[in-house]
């Protein structure tokens, strides 16, 4: 009888151990959506190394890049509805849920990259993120991922605010981007990103704006004659997750994901900084495009800040953030 009981106890122990081992072996499966291609910093320096790092913490993350899951707007909806666990998405895309979030993509809000990397720690931005969580079921995790410092390029020489007069400036078809062109004194001209090269080549637009590495990577320097170092917008996209997915994680898993997202942010920034320096050096060496550095940035900045400081839904938030970021 005692032998039978001992045998049963051992069998129960073996069974419970097997169940526990199986539970520990189960990984957290998730899909990570990124708009850009495999050679861009978001993927090569961010998403792919992050997935490898998190594998040690029990995550099984599939990085789906090159807009295979759709546009940023579509991925934002997927994260909100829980169809996609995580993504890196430009903050202004979430204006569909919370209009004031557009303020994070306003011109001359940031004086340097350090400010944009710390913006989510400010009280104003924290309130916006709390609203996003409440209305869209989307949580911002870790530090934002740097897309780059945006500059104006095209056929027109820019040295000061007056040079933007009458300029047809290509912008994304978002309200805050259209206001951005207006703040410079340019004529906002929405054109699809995929059509921008041809629009520059055919003179449909006089110019556009993007980070230096993107101008080089997409060969926009071929139809353009000038790149003016306006540094009017520093874009860093938040790493976001679906809130239901977040709540399904243990405290240890949440900590691991936050740490990995922030580490990825730091790697992406290093890659973007390196790519900008290398692209500028190449242009100055081969002379294919003229880089304008002697421009009156302070006058351009003053005009843009005056535009955004009043009359817009997020003007109050803009003024508060300027103060928060000092």
N, C-alpha and C positions, 0 to 999 in steps of 0.2 A: 504493500500500500504506500509506504514511504517512498519506495523507488518510483512508483507511478506519479506521485505528487512532485517528486524532484524532476522527473522527466517533463512533466507538464509545465513546471516553473521555468525550466531551461528553454522549452519550446516557446513559451510566452515571451521570455527575455529576448530570444533570437528574433521573434516576430516584431517586437517593439523596436528592437535595434535596427531591423531592416526598414521599418517604416520611418524611423528618425533619419536614417541614412538617406533614404529616398527623398525625404522632405528637404534635407540639407543640400542634396544634389540638384534640386529643382532650381533653375535660374529664373531671374526676372527678365522676361522677354519684352522688348520694346522696339518701336520703329522711330528713327530720328530723321526728320525731313529737313533738307537743306536745298535752297533754290539754286545754288551755284555749282559749277563743275568740279571735277576731282582735283584739278591743279590749283584751285583757289585756296587761300589761307583758311577759309571756313571749313573746308573739307580736309585738305592735306595736313594742316597744322592743328586743326580743331577736332572735327568730328571723328575721323578715323583713329587717331591716337587716343582720343577719349574712350571710344568703344573698346579698344584694347586694354586700357587702364581699368575700366569698369568690369572687364571679364574676371579679373581677380577678386572682385567684390560680389560675384555671383550674378552679374548682368549679362544678358545676351542681346546686344543692340545691333540692329540692322540700320546702317547709314544709307539712306536713299537720297542721292544728290541729283543735280542737273534738272531740277524742276520736274522730275518723274512723277511726283505726287500732285503737281499742279502749281499754280502761281502762289505768291505769298498770301494773297487773300484766301485762296482755297485751303492752304495749309493751316492758316489761322482758324478757319471754320472747323477743320478736321480736329485740331487740338481742342477747341472749345467743346465739340460734341463727343470727344473721346475716341474718335476714329484714328487719331494719331497721338502717340504718347508724348512726343517731344519734338521741338523744332527751334531754329534760330530765325526770328522774323523781325523786320524793321518795326519799331514801336508805333510809327504813324499808321500802320495797317490796322492796328487795334482801335483806331478812331471810330470804326464802325460800331463799336460797343461803348466806347468812352471818348467823346469828342476831344476833351482836353489833353489826352495823351499825345495829340499832334504837337504839343509844345516841345516835346523832346526832339523834334526834327526841324525846329525853326532856325533860321540863319543867325549866325553870330551869337548864339546862346552860350557857346563854349569858347574860351580863349585858348585852350590847349587840350591835348588828349587826356591828361590826368583828370581833368574836370568831367569829361564824358564817361570815363571809367568809374567815377565815384558818384555819378548823378543819382543813382537809385538809392543811395544812402541819405539823400536830403529829405527833409520832412515833406516838401511839396511833391516830389516824385513818389515817395512812399504812399502818400494818400491816393495818388493816381493808380498805383499798383494794387492797392487794397480795393479800389473801385473795379479794376479790371477782374480781379479774382471773384468779386461778388457778382458781377453782371455777365461775365464770359466764362467762368469756371477755368480760368487760365492763371497759372502761378509763374512768376518770374523767379528763377533760381540762379544763384551765383552772380558773377560779374558779367557785364555785357561783352559781346565779341566785336572787336573793331573791324569795321568795313573799310574805313579810311577817311582821310581829310580831303574834302571835296574842293575842286578848283574849276574855274571856267576855262573852256577851250573852244577853239573854232576859228573863224575867218577874220574876227575883229580884234584889233589891238586894244587892250584894256589897261588904263593907267589910273583911272579915277571914276567916281560915280557918274559923271556926265557921259562917259563912253558907253554906258549901258542904254542910253536913250535910243529907242527904236530897234534895239537888238532883239531878234526873234530867238529867244532862249528855250531850247528844248528842256522840258521838265516832265517827270512822271505825272500821270493824270490823278493826282491827289490834291485836295484843297490846300494843304499846308505847303506843298511844292509850288503850286501856282502862286500862292501868296509870297513865297520866297523870291520868285522871279520879279514880282511887283515891287518887293522891298528894295531890290537893286535898281529899279527904274527900267527894267527890261520888259519885253512883251512875252508873256508866258505862252509857249507853244507846245502843247502835249503831243508827243510822238511815242509810239511803242518802242521799247528798248531794242527789239529785234530789227527795227527799221531805221535806227539812228544813223548808222554808217552811211546808208544811201541818202538819208535826209541831209546830212552834212555835205556829201559829195555832190548832190544836185542843187544845193543852195536853198532847200526848203526851210532850213533853220540856219541862223548865223553862228550858233554855238550851242554848247551843252555844258553840263557840269558833272564831274565824277572824281573819284580819287585817282591819283597819279598812276598807281599800278594797274587799275582797271582801264585807263586810257591807253596804256601800252599793251596790256593783255588783249584787249578787243581791237587793237590796231586803229583806234580813233585818231591817233596822231598822223595817220596817212592823209585823210582829207583835211585835217586841221592845219592851220599855219601857226597858231599861237596857243600857248597855255599860260594863263594869268594866275599867279599864285594868290588867289583871293582868300583861300582857307575859310570860306564862308560857312561851311557846315562840316562837323565831325560826326560821322554816323557810326554808332556802335549798336548792334542789334541785340536785344535781350534773348537769353536762352530760356525758353518757356516750356512748361509741362502741363498736361491736363491734370486738374486738381484731383479727380477721382483716382487717377493713376498714382499721384503723389501720396494720397491717403492710404493706398494699398501697400505702400512700402513700410518697412520697419524703420525705427529711428536710425539704426545703423546704416540702412540702405539710403535713407534720405541724406544723411551726412556724407556718405560716399559719393552720391550723385552731385551734391553741392560742391564738394571739394574738386571733383573731376571737371565740372563745368567751369569753375574758376581757374583751374590749372590750364584748361583749354583756352580760356580767354587770354591768359598771359602768353601762351605760345602763339596764338593768332596775332596778337599785337606785335610780337617780335618779328614775325614773318611779314606783316604789312609794312613795318618800319624799314626792314631790309629791302623789300621790293620797291618801295618808294625811292630810297636812296639809289638803288641800282638803275632804276628807270630814268631818274633825273640825270644821273652821270652819263648814261648812254646818249640822251638827247643833247646834252651840252657838248659831248664829244663829236657826234655825227652831224649836228646842226639840222636835222630833219624837221624839227619844230622849234620855234623860238620860245624860250621860257622867260616870261616877264616877271621879274622880281621887284623892280622899282616902281611899285604902284602904291597909291595912297589908300592903304587898307583901312586906316583909322577913319577916313571920311566915308568910305563905303560902309564900314561897320556902323557908324553913327546913324547913317540914313536907314539902314536895315533895322536897327534896334528901335528907332523911332516908329517905324511902320508896325512892328510887332507889339509895341508896348501899349497900344490902345486900339479899340474898335473891333477886336477879334474875340471870339468866345474864350480863348485861352490866354488873352493878353495879361490878365491878372497873374496867372500862373507863370507866364514868361518873366514878368518883373520880379516875382518872388524867387524864381530860380536864379536869376542873375545875382540876386542878393545871397541866396543859399550857397552859390558856387564860389563866392569870393574867398 
